[in-house]
């Protein structure tokens, strides 16, 4: 089962609703989540770095479904730092998705408040935010694929841009209008 299928099944059986009773369907979802976690943990280092990011993005939620507790910061940090280091050494040729890497580093900095992401990851995060804010003011942003422009916009919309724009609420509202004018549908994540 994929992580998306596990998350959908967990929602279907109302796994996160404490007012529902235990059931075979819920236990089946939990077992599938545990199997997914075991497979990821045993194979993640064998995968190309670009293929690790989507697994790492879903790992914490699937771990919570499987074990009713957050994933190990040690596991997440080791693999996110590893992918980050490869991206810094190899650049765009690494095939690593900057939007997904940004999302994972942002989560590590803001939600998990992990100090191991201070230093180079924080500097890259800040430079990337600044680059994307500047990019949205250019025609080059309009030439990006809809998928790329939505991914950048989602990351900008969920970020604190106080240091980059004087009025972030206005900036974000204008960014949404600009994308809607292009026909893009935004689905803000995070």
Secondary structure, DSSP 8 states (H G I E B T S, - for coil): --HHHHHHHHHHTTTT-TTS---HHHHHHHHHHHHHHHHHHHHGGGS-HHHHHHHHHHHHHHHHHHHSS---HHHHHHHHHHHHHHHHHHGGGG---HHHHHHHHHHHHHTS--GGGTTHHHHHHHHHHHHHHHHTTSHHHHHS-HHHHHHHHHHHHTS--TTT-S-HHHHHHHHHHHHHHTT-------
